[in-house]
Amino acid sequence: MEIQIKATGFDLSESIRETIHRKLAVLDRLLSEEVAAGSSLVRVEVAKTTAHHRKGEDIFRAEVMLTLPGETIRVDEGGADLYTLLDTLKDTLAEKVKQYKELRREKGF
């Protein structure tokens, strides 16, 4: 599985990059067949939006687009804590992948 990471509005530290890879490792287990076939691509964009919304606090937004055979899964979340945001993103993405796999099983793929 190929993971492409893009940061907007701030410098992407190695710690954040490693956290993203670690959180998305759950996809390797869920998509073992698709990953083995080399047909999955994950695009991650992490952005720092304007800071004036909450008395100067940083507001982050993260978006993941997972390209699979027959479908693209998109998850978008926002929040003040980037690491909590990545946890939420991982959980939502895992749920959508499970739904994708169940639907493919029902259709006989």
Residue, then its C-alpha position, 0 to 999 in steps of 0.5 A: m500500500e502506498i501512502q502519500i502525505k501532504a502538509t498544508g500551513f505547517d511543517l510536517s515533523e517526522s513524529i507526525r509522519e510516523t504517527i500517520h504511518r502507524k495509524l494507517a497500519v490498521l489498513d494493511r490488516l484490513l486490506s490484506e488482499e487488496v494490498a497484496a495485489g498492489s491496488s491501494l493508494v492512500r492520500v493523506e492531507v493534514a492542514k493547519t487552518t486559520a488560528h483566529h477561530r478559537k482565541g488563537e488556538d490552532i485548528f487542524r483538518a485531516e483528510v484521507m482518500l483511500t483508492l480501492p478497486g471499484e471505490t474511493i473512500r474519503v474521510d475528513e475530520g477537524g479539531a484542535d488536537l492533531y493526534t486525537l484527530l488522527d485517532t478519530l480519522k483512523d477509526t472512521l476509516a477502518e469502519k468504512v473499509k469494513q463496510y466496503k469489504e462486507l459489500r464486496r463479499e455480498k456482491g461476490f467479489 
